[in-house]
């Protein structure tokens, strides 16, 4: 199994007047370690959005 390395990317968005609008963070997989034909089909990207968490919790509460 080929393990790929990862890193966090942090970025700050600014308003036109120079004040900070928001901060962004991304978790990036550095895929240059993949081998052609070996592990292109075996990638997994775990992403959980807040709406998915709300849906799962509401279903769990509904069905006790």
URMO-V858394 format. One record per pair of residues at least 24 apart in sequence whose ideal C-beta (glycine too) atoms are under 6 Angstrom apart, sorted by sequence separation. I is the first residue (numbers start at 0). J is the second residue. D is the distance in whole Angstrom. If there is no record, write none. Layout:
i = {I:I}
j = {J:J}
d = {D:D}
//
This chain:
i = {3:4:3:3:1}
j = {28:29:30:32:38}
d = {5:5:6:5:5}
//
